[in-house]
């Protein structure tokens, strides 16, 4: 796909490392900017099914790219550099990407490979994190990209990618085809210790809480943490025990913004083979008051479609 070479070049997977964050850490006024979600990397078992889901159903323009250096939780490659890939590339608007690595082994529960955020000052952010006792791995990406990798308190691999802000004009490419969405709104990560996660994401990185809620009144299951210098956000998916395979696919998710959930629902139905349409669940109003629609790839990884405004 044209223009994606530099995007692929900046993909970074994390080398897991120890993380220690001071309980009373505060974000200084000169904290480097974090402007939004840059990309997310999933794993999947079947390449053809991946292309049908992200390309045909979601309508995202795609291609195939190179490999990315790093390792995933449980791989036993901490401290080394392992080649992963090749990656299927699905562009979500001008500044964000979903990458999928085919070849997920049978019986592997974890399908999330990496969540990456954008920063216009990678060197300053690396120094900021290192000064707060957070182990940072520098990833020398191919081509013109660069990134650093860390892990959060729950061991999730994260990356921060060097990106100009605002994005240069040449990156404002028109959408190809008919994508259901051109914007990643948020990504969900499991969190077992809310306080530890908040010390990292809020006190160190500068994220701020914008909403919390649960499946029932008075219970908190989800907390939305907005990036400090943009409107994308991370969703804490609070858990008390390790999730099983099905639950991981639901919890480790990506949410795409759509202007009209009914139009997205109709398009998803039209793009789904008639024999499989019964599997599509209808839209619903979430606890946050917005219309939502959940779609699942062949391995059960959830893509959530969400309208921007609350139901009136």
HUGIBEL-V190143 format. One record per residue. N is the residue number from 1. RES is the residue in one letter. NEAR is the number of other ideal C-beta (glycine too) atoms within 8 Angstrom. Layout:
n:res:near
N:RES:NEAR
N:RES:NEAR
//
This chain:
n:res:near
1:X:9
2:X:3
3:X:8
4:X:12
5:X:8
6:X:10
7:X:14
8:X:13
9:X:12
10:X:16
11:X:19
12:X:16
13:X:17
14:X:14
15:X:13
16:X:9
17:X:10
18:X:4
19:X:11
20:X:6
21:X:14
22:X:9
23:X:5
24:X:5
25:X:10
26:X:5
27:X:10
28:X:5
29:X:3
30:X:4
31:X:10
32:X:10
33:X:10
34:X:16
35:X:12
36:X:13
37:X:14
38:X:13
39:X:13
40:X:14
41:X:17
42:X:14
43:X:15
44:X:16
45:X:9
46:X:8
47:X:8
48:X:6
49:X:11
50:X:15
51:X:11
52:X:8
53:X:12
54:X:13
55:X:13
56:X:8
57:X:11
58:X:14
59:X:11
60:X:11
61:X:11
62:X:12
63:X:8
64:X:7
65:X:14
66:X:9
67:X:8
68:X:14
69:X:10
70:X:15
71:X:13
72:X:12
73:X:8
74:X:5
75:X:8
76:X:4
77:X:9
78:X:9
79:X:4
80:X:7
81:X:8
82:X:9
83:X:7
84:X:13
85:X:9
86:X:9
87:X:16
88:X:16
89:X:14
90:X:14
91:X:14
92:X:13
93:X:10
94:X:8
95:X:9
96:X:13
97:X:12
98:X:14
99:X:16
100:X:13
101:X:15
102:X:12
103:X:6
104:X:11
105:X:5
106:X:5
107:X:4
108:X:8
109:X:7
110:X:10
111:X:15
112:X:13
113:X:12
114:X:17
115:X:14
116:X:16
117:X:14
118:X:14
119:X:14
120:X:10
121:X:8
122:X:12
123:X:6
124:X:8
125:X:13
126:X:12
127:X:8
128:X:11
129:X:12
130:X:9
131:X:6
132:X:10
133:X:7
134:X:11
135:X:8
136:X:11
137:X:10
138:X:8
139:X:13
140:X:4
141:X:11
142:X:6
143:X:9
144:X:5
145:X:13
146:X:11
147:X:15
148:X:15
149:X:16
150:X:15
151:X:12
152:X:12
153:X:10
154:X:11
155:X:8
156:X:11
157:X:15
158:X:13
159:X:18
160:X:14
161:X:17
162:X:9
163:X:12
164:X:6
165:X:9
166:X:4
167:X:10
168:X:6
169:X:5
170:X:4
171:X:9
172:X:6
173:X:7
174:X:3
175:X:9
176:X:6
177:X:6
178:X:6
179:X:11
180:X:11
181:X:13
182:X:7
183:X:9
184:X:16
185:X:9
186:X:12
187:X:12
188:X:14
189:X:15
190:X:13
191:X:12
192:X:7
193:X:8
194:X:9
195:X:6
196:X:10
197:X:13
198:X:10
199:X:14
200:X:13
201:X:11
202:X:13
203:X:12
204:X:14
205:X:11
206:X:10
207:X:13
208:X:8
209:X:10
210:X:7
211:X:7
212:X:8
213:X:8
214:X:11
215:X:5
216:X:5
217:X:4
218:X:4
219:X:7
220:X:8
221:X:8
222:X:13
223:X:12
224:X:14
225:X:14
226:X:12
227:X:14
228:X:12
229:X:9
230:X:9
231:X:6
232:X:10
233:X:12
234:X:13
235:X:13
236:X:13
237:X:12
238:X:12
239:X:11
240:X:4
241:X:4
242:X:4
243:X:8
244:X:7
245:X:7
246:X:7
247:X:9
248:X:14
249:X:14
250:X:8
251:X:12
252:X:12
253:X:12
254:X:13
255:X:14
256:X:15
257:X:11
258:X:13
259:X:6
260:X:7
261:X:13
262:X:7
263:X:9
264:X:13
265:X:11
266:X:8
267:X:11
268:X:13
269:X:9
270:X:6
271:X:8
272:X:11
273:X:5
274:X:5
275:X:4
276:X:8
277:X:9
278:X:4
279:X:6
280:X:10
281:X:6
282:X:6
283:X:8
284:X:8
285:X:7
286:X:9
287:X:7
288:X:8
289:X:7
290:X:12
291:X:11
292:X:13
293:X:16
294:X:9
295:X:13
296:X:8
297:X:13
298:X:9
299:X:10
300:X:11
301:X:12
302:X:11
303:X:13
304:X:12
305:X:14
306:X:15
307:X:11
308:X:6
309:X:6
310:X:6
311:X:7
312:X:3
//
